[in-house]
Amino acid sequence: MSEQDEGQSDPVFTATGTVTVFGSWVGAQEDEGCVGIDAFADLRPGTQVRVLGTSGRELARGQLGDGTPGKVVGNSCTWPLTVAGIPDGKDQYRLEIGHREQLVKTSEELHNGVDLSFGEQ
């Protein structure tokens, strides 16, 4: 490692946003606030959120925070998401939340905040 490289690292950023589930796919749990149920049972506080490169290699990992019931409409649950330490400079990333299908997001989308929703409003 040269002196020039020492102490330098690639720039990273933190992606934030929300995940909202609408309809009968949410329920309340005393110790966890609201949680997804049935097909969305994997969505709850602490659910893993992974950011991968387009090749599928994991770049960073975060999680969903505590869900807020009714933040958008009465029968909904919204969880904040945070993933820190994402290497900057890529055009596209894959975003994986729980057992949901991976979503392709641009760098701009991740920088500006990701707001995802599932179910019917």
Contacts in CASP RR format, 6 or more apart in sequence:
PFRMAT RR
TARGET T0000
AUTHOR 0000-0000-0000
METHOD contacts of the structure
MODEL  1
MSEQDEGQSDPVFTATGTVTVFGSWVGAQEDEGCVGIDAFADLRPGTQVR
VLGTSGRELARGQLGDGTPGKVVGNSCTWPLTVAGIPDGKDQYRLEIGHR
EQLVKTSEELHNGVDLSFGEQ
10 87 0 8 1.000
10 88 0 8 1.000
11 87 0 8 1.000
11 88 0 8 1.000
11 89 0 8 1.000
12 60 0 8 1.000
12 84 0 8 1.000
12 85 0 8 1.000
12 86 0 8 1.000
12 87 0 8 1.000
12 88 0 8 1.000
13 85 0 8 1.000
13 86 0 8 1.000
13 88 0 8 1.000
13 110 0 8 1.000
13 111 0 8 1.000
14 82 0 8 1.000
14 83 0 8 1.000
14 84 0 8 1.000
14 85 0 8 1.000
14 86 0 8 1.000
15 51 0 8 1.000
15 81 0 8 1.000
15 82 0 8 1.000
15 83 0 8 1.000
15 86 0 8 1.000
15 95 0 8 1.000
15 110 0 8 1.000
15 111 0 8 1.000
15 113 0 8 1.000
15 114 0 8 1.000
16 80 0 8 1.000
16 81 0 8 1.000
16 82 0 8 1.000
16 113 0 8 1.000
16 114 0 8 1.000
17 80 0 8 1.000
17 81 0 8 1.000
17 82 0 8 1.000
17 113 0 8 1.000
17 114 0 8 1.000
17 115 0 8 1.000
18 78 0 8 1.000
18 79 0 8 1.000
18 80 0 8 1.000
18 81 0 8 1.000
18 114 0 8 1.000
18 115 0 8 1.000
18 116 0 8 1.000
19 43 0 8 1.000
19 64 0 8 1.000
19 78 0 8 1.000
19 79 0 8 1.000
19 81 0 8 1.000
19 97 0 8 1.000
19 116 0 8 1.000
19 117 0 8 1.000
19 118 0 8 1.000
20 71 0 8 1.000
20 72 0 8 1.000
20 76 0 8 1.000
20 77 0 8 1.000
20 78 0 8 1.000
20 79 0 8 1.000
20 115 0 8 1.000
20 116 0 8 1.000
20 117 0 8 1.000
20 118 0 8 1.000
21 36 0 8 1.000
21 40 0 8 1.000
21 43 0 8 1.000
21 76 0 8 1.000
21 77 0 8 1.000
21 117 0 8 1.000
21 118 0 8 1.000
21 119 0 8 1.000
22 72 0 8 1.000
22 73 0 8 1.000
22 75 0 8 1.000
22 76 0 8 1.000
22 117 0 8 1.000
22 118 0 8 1.000
22 119 0 8 1.000
22 120 0 8 1.000
22 121 0 8 1.000
23 75 0 8 1.000
23 76 0 8 1.000
23 119 0 8 1.000
23 120 0 8 1.000
23 121 0 8 1.000
24 37 0 8 1.000
24 38 0 8 1.000
24 75 0 8 1.000
25 36 0 8 1.000
25 37 0 8 1.000
25 38 0 8 1.000
25 39 0 8 1.000
25 40 0 8 1.000
25 118 0 8 1.000
25 119 0 8 1.000
26 34 0 8 1.000
26 35 0 8 1.000
26 36 0 8 1.000
26 37 0 8 1.000
26 40 0 8 1.000
26 69 0 8 1.000
26 75 0 8 1.000
26 76 0 8 1.000
26 77 0 8 1.000
27 34 0 8 1.000
27 35 0 8 1.000
27 36 0 8 1.000
27 37 0 8 1.000
27 69 0 8 1.000
27 77 0 8 1.000
28 34 0 8 1.000
28 35 0 8 1.000
28 69 0 8 1.000
29 35 0 8 1.000
29 44 0 8 1.000
32 44 0 8 1.000
32 45 0 8 1.000
32 66 0 8 1.000
32 67 0 8 1.000
33 45 0 8 1.000
33 66 0 8 1.000
33 67 0 8 1.000
33 69 0 8 1.000
34 67 0 8 1.000
34 68 0 8 1.000
34 69 0 8 1.000
34 70 0 8 1.000
34 77 0 8 1.000
35 41 0 8 1.000
35 43 0 8 1.000
35 44 0 8 1.000
35 45 0 8 1.000
35 67 0 8 1.000
35 77 0 8 1.000
36 42 0 8 1.000
36 43 0 8 1.000
36 44 0 8 1.000
36 77 0 8 1.000
40 118 0 8 1.000
40 119 0 8 1.000
42 98 0 8 1.000
42 99 0 8 1.000
42 100 0 8 1.000
43 64 0 8 1.000
43 77 0 8 1.000
43 79 0 8 1.000
43 97 0 8 1.000
43 98 0 8 1.000
43 100 0 8 1.000
43 118 0 8 1.000
44 64 0 8 1.000
44 67 0 8 1.000
44 79 0 8 1.000
45 63 0 8 1.000
45 64 0 8 1.000
45 65 0 8 1.000
45 66 0 8 1.000
45 67 0 8 1.000
45 79 0 8 1.000
46 63 0 8 1.000
46 64 0 8 1.000
46 65 0 8 1.000
47 63 0 8 1.000
47 64 0 8 1.000
47 79 0 8 1.000
47 97 0 8 1.000
47 98 0 8 1.000
48 61 0 8 1.000
48 62 0 8 1.000
48 63 0 8 1.000
48 96 0 8 1.000
48 97 0 8 1.000
48 98 0 8 1.000
49 61 0 8 1.000
49 62 0 8 1.000
49 63 0 8 1.000
49 64 0 8 1.000
49 81 0 8 1.000
49 82 0 8 1.000
49 83 0 8 1.000
49 95 0 8 1.000
49 96 0 8 1.000
49 97 0 8 1.000
49 98 0 8 1.000
50 58 0 8 1.000
50 60 0 8 1.000
50 61 0 8 1.000
50 62 0 8 1.000
50 83 0 8 1.000
50 95 0 8 1.000
50 96 0 8 1.000
51 58 0 8 1.000
51 59 0 8 1.000
51 60 0 8 1.000
51 61 0 8 1.000
51 83 0 8 1.000
51 86 0 8 1.000
51 93 0 8 1.000
51 94 0 8 1.000
51 95 0 8 1.000
51 96 0 8 1.000
51 110 0 8 1.000
52 58 0 8 1.000
52 59 0 8 1.000
52 93 0 8 1.000
52 94 0 8 1.000
52 95 0 8 1.000
52 96 0 8 1.000
52 102 0 8 1.000
53 59 0 8 1.000
53 90 0 8 1.000
53 92 0 8 1.000
53 93 0 8 1.000
53 94 0 8 1.000
54 90 0 8 1.000
54 92 0 8 1.000
54 93 0 8 1.000
54 94 0 8 1.000
54 104 0 8 1.000
56 94 0 8 1.000
59 86 0 8 1.000
59 87 0 8 1.000
59 93 0 8 1.000
60 83 0 8 1.000
60 84 0 8 1.000
60 85 0 8 1.000
60 86 0 8 1.000
60 87 0 8 1.000
61 83 0 8 1.000
62 81 0 8 1.000
62 82 0 8 1.000
62 83 0 8 1.000
62 84 0 8 1.000
63 81 0 8 1.000
63 82 0 8 1.000
64 79 0 8 1.000
64 80 0 8 1.000
64 81 0 8 1.000
64 97 0 8 1.000
65 79 0 8 1.000
65 80 0 8 1.000
65 81 0 8 1.000
65 82 0 8 1.000
66 79 0 8 1.000
66 80 0 8 1.000
67 77 0 8 1.000
67 78 0 8 1.000
67 79 0 8 1.000
67 80 0 8 1.000
68 77 0 8 1.000
68 78 0 8 1.000
68 79 0 8 1.000
69 76 0 8 1.000
69 77 0 8 1.000
70 76 0 8 1.000
70 77 0 8 1.000
70 78 0 8 1.000
71 77 0 8 1.000
71 78 0 8 1.000
72 78 0 8 1.000
72 117 0 8 1.000
72 121 0 8 1.000
73 121 0 8 1.000
76 121 0 8 1.000
81 97 0 8 1.000
81 114 0 8 1.000
86 93 0 8 1.000
86 110 0 8 1.000
88 107 0 8 1.000
89 107 0 8 1.000
90 107 0 8 1.000
91 106 0 8 1.000
91 107 0 8 1.000
92 104 0 8 1.000
92 105 0 8 1.000
92 106 0 8 1.000
92 107 0 8 1.000
93 104 0 8 1.000
93 105 0 8 1.000
93 106 0 8 1.000
93 107 0 8 1.000
93 110 0 8 1.000
94 102 0 8 1.000
94 103 0 8 1.000
94 104 0 8 1.000
94 105 0 8 1.000
95 102 0 8 1.000
95 103 0 8 1.000
95 104 0 8 1.000
95 105 0 8 1.000
95 110 0 8 1.000
95 114 0 8 1.000
96 102 0 8 1.000
96 103 0 8 1.000
97 116 0 8 1.000
100 118 0 8 1.000
103 116 0 8 1.000
105 114 0 8 1.000
END
